[in-house]
Every structure is written in C-alpha cells, then in structure tokens.
Amino acid sequence: MPKMGEFVPFKSYLYRISTPYEASKSTNPLWYAVRRASAHIIVLSSYSPFVKYTPQWRWLRKELKRVDREKTPWLIVLMHVPIYNSNEAHFMEGESMRSVYERWFVHYKVDVIFAGHVHAYERSYRISNIHYNVSSGDPYPIPDKSAPVYITVGDGGNQEGLAGRFRDPQPDYSAFREASYGHSTLEIKNRTHAVYHWNRNDDGKQVPTDSFTLHNQYWGNNRRRRKLNKNHLHTVIAQVPLTDGM
C-alpha cells in the first residue's frame, strides 16, 4: 500500500473530517448547509450528480426555501469548480452546474459564491447568463444586479504551482484577476454591508490587492421597497377624506 510520509495509510478527508450534513437534512456529507452568525452557508459538490431530480438537486431546492433572511441575512454558496472562470486552467468546467443552478442563485438572491480548483484569483462583477441554452439566447453573461458575485480563491497554496495563463482579452464580467498566492477575508459588518479583501502573499503588504464593499442582495432591495411602501401608505392615508362616521 502506498504511503505519503505518514505512519498510517492515507484516508479520504471524509474519514478524517466530519461534515454537519445530517443537521441540514442532507443525505450525503459532500453537500450540506451551516448557519454561522448572520450567514447561511451552502456547500455544494461539483463532482457529485447535480442535474434535475438527483439527490443534490432535490436537497438544494428544499434548502434554498428554508433560508430565513430575517435570521441569516447573508446567503453564501461554496463549491469547488468555479462557474465563471477566464483562466486557461479548467476553463468552462463549471458550465454544466451553471446551467442547472444559476437561475436559482439569482432567484434566491445569493450574495456571493466562492470556488477554488483554479490555482489563481479572480473576482467577477454581478452577472448572469440565465437566458442562454444550446439553442437560443445570448451565450455571453450580462450585468445583472440580482446575481451574486463570483470569486475564485484557488491560490492559497498547492504543490502543482500557479495557473498563470489567463485568456485574452479579459472578459467584461471579470473585475479583477491575478495568478499569485494569496488569501481573502469577508467581514460582515451588518445585514446590508460586508467588506471583502484579497491580499497577495508574496509582497507581505498589509494593504489589500483587491477589495470591495458587498451589498446584501436581499436587505438592500427590501429596505428600499419598505421605504417606498411606507411613503405610498402615508400618501394614501393623507388622501382619504374624513367623515363623521369614521
């Protein structure tokens, strides 16, 4: 039996690290959900069946309906293979999952989706391609304020090296990309705003190389909607004539 410099034979991470899949009514430890503070985090498996009526598809459909944005304002999705990727490495590998789940991500107002797999860093603007299929529609993603931000953070460290070849020209949907070792942080400030940073490890600087303010998809829109409804209600009440019988 091959060994990897260890005293015990190699075991899959599922035997070494347990995932809380049963608590989220999942039937498989490869896809599950957790609630931490103000975030509802959904973990998906890129290498398990995910098309319509598969166990992962059925579970995700139910899990998205269970999300309570009053209790967990932020909705975050994690997966291994990026849905949007302009690097030559693993280009378009996430297209099948995109075609199945992207419409749900937009409908349920997912805030941000993190992926790895590609040994580089890339962040997208808010985009979607939900109107495209093999027979009709625009095959290129377009700006969509209801869509999540897609972030590939596969640059934390690996034995194979960095994926240094990006496709040219840089797509319009790609906000920032770089093939450097790095790490990122997401600081949730409140239910409407979070601050994201990506730092390049090589230069040792404290200043982030890429950063932006993430606006909550659900609460940002709802706050504006509630203000409009409140103002509309006040206008209606002011216009109602008062009578002796009221």
N, C-alpha and C positions, 0 to 999 in steps of 0.2 A: 504494500500500500504506500503511495507517495506521501512524503511528509514535507512540511513547509517550515522547517526550523522550529517545530513545536514538539512538545512531549506527548501530545495526544493527536490522533488523526483529525484532519480538518472536518468541521461540521458546518452545515449551512447556517446562516445567521438566524434563521427561524428557530433553530435548536438552541441558539445562544441568547437570543433577544426575543422576548415575547412582545406581541403587539396587542393592544386592547380591542381586538376586533369584535369579541362577543358583546361587549358593552354597547356597541353601536349596531347591534343586530346583523352583523356581517357573518357570512358563512365561511370566510376564508381570511387568514391573517395577512394576506397581501393587499387587501383593501379594507379601510376602516375609517372612522372619524373620531376626533377628540375635541373636547371643548376646554380651552385654556383661557382663563380671564375673559376678555371681551372678544375672543376669536373662536370661530367654529372652523376647524381644520379638517379637510377631507383628503385622504391619501388614496390614490388610485394606482393600479398595476398596469403598466404599459405592456407587459409580457403575458398577461392572462387574457382569456377571451373577454371582449368588451362590447361586441356588437349586440344588436337588439335581441332581447329575451335571454341573454346569458345571465348567469348569477350576478356578475359585477354590474351589468346594466340595470337589472331589476333592483339591486341594492341601492345604487346611486340615485335612481329615480325616487325611491322612498326617502333616502337620506336628505336629498335637497328639499323635499317637502317638510321634513322635520326641523329644518333650520329655523330658529326663532331669533330674528334680528333685534328684538327687544332685549333679549338676554345676551346674545352674542352678535353685536353689530357688524363685526368683520367676518367675511366669508373668504377663506383661503383654500386653495387646492394645491396639492403636491403630486407630482408624477415624475417618472424617470426620464422618459423621452420627450423633448420639447415639441410642442405643437407648431410653433413658429421658430425657424432657425435658418439663418443665412450663412452658416458656416458650411464649408465643403464636407466636413465630417458629419455623417448621419443626416445629410440633407434630405428633407421630406419624409423621414422615417415616421414622424408623428402624424402624417396626413390622414391615416385611417381613423385614428382616435379623434382627430379634429372633426372629421365629417360626421361622427356619431354624437359627440358630446358638446361641440361648440355652441349649438343652439341653446342647450340647457344652461351653459355658463353665462350666456348673455341674458336669458330669460330670468334667471335667479340672481342676477347682478353680483356675480363673483367679483371680488375686488382685485385679486392678484393671483397668478398661477406661477409656481416655482417648478423648475425642472433642472435636470443635470445632464448626464450622458455625454454631451459635447464638452470637451476639456477647454472651454473658453467662457467668456462672459458676454451676455447680450441682453439688452432690455428693449422692449417694444413700446410703441405708443398704444393707445386703446384702439384696437382694430377688430374686425370680424370678417368672415368670409362665408356667412351662413346661407347666402343665396346661391352659392355655387354647387353644382353637381356635374357629373360627367357629360351631361347632355345640354345644359343651359346655365346661364348666369355668368357673372364676371369671375374669372379664375384668380383674380388678384384681390387680396384683402384691402378693405377700405376703412377709413376712420369711422369709429363707432363709439359714441360717448357711453353707451350702455355696456360695452365689452370690458373684460378685465385687461390688466397689464400683464404681459408675459415676460418672465425673467428666467434666463438660463444661467445657473451658477454651477457649472461643472468644473470650475477652475480651482477648487480648494486644495487639490493635491492628488497625485496619481503617479504610477510607475511608468506609464506609457509616454508621458510628456504632453505638451500643449497642442491643441488643434489650431495651428497658426494660419490656416488658409481660409479666409472669408471670401464669399462670392462677390464679384464686382459687376455693376456698381452696387453700393449699399442700398438695399430696398428702402422705399419711403417709410415703411412701417417700422423700421429699425431705428430706435432713438440713439442707442449707444452700443458699441461692440468693441471688444478688445481681447486678444489672446494673451493673458497674463495670469499668473497665480494671484488669487485674491480671496476676499471673504466679504460677506454682506451682513447688514443688520436691518431689521424692521422694527421701528419704535412706534407703538400705537399710543398716541397722545390722548385721544378721546374717541368718541364714537363717530366723529366726522373726519378726522385727520390722522394720518400716520406719516412718519418720516423714514425714508429708505436711504441707505448709504451702501456703496460698494467701494472697498478700499483695495488698491493694488498692494500686494505683499512685498514685492521686490524693492520698492523705494523706501519703505519704512516710514512714510509720511503719515501724519495723523489726519491730514485733510483728505476727505473722500474724493476719489477719482470721478465717481458718478453719484449723483444724489437727486432726489426729487420729493415733493410732497404728494402723498397719495390721498386722494379724496374718496371717502366712502361712497360706494355706488348707491346703497340703499338709503342711508340717512341724509346724504347730501340732497338727493332729489325729494325725499319726503319732507324735509324741512321747508323747502321752497313750496311744495304742494300744500302743506299745512298753512303756511302764511297766506297763500292765495285763497284757500278755502275760508280762512278766518276773516280776511278782508271782504270776501264776497258775502259772507254771512252778515257782517256788520252793515254792508250796503243794503242788503235785502231787508233787514230789520228796520233800518232808517227810512226805507221807502214804504213800509206798511202803514197805512193810515190807522190812527187810533180811534176807536168808537166807544160809546158809553157801555156797550155790552162786554168789552174786553177787560 
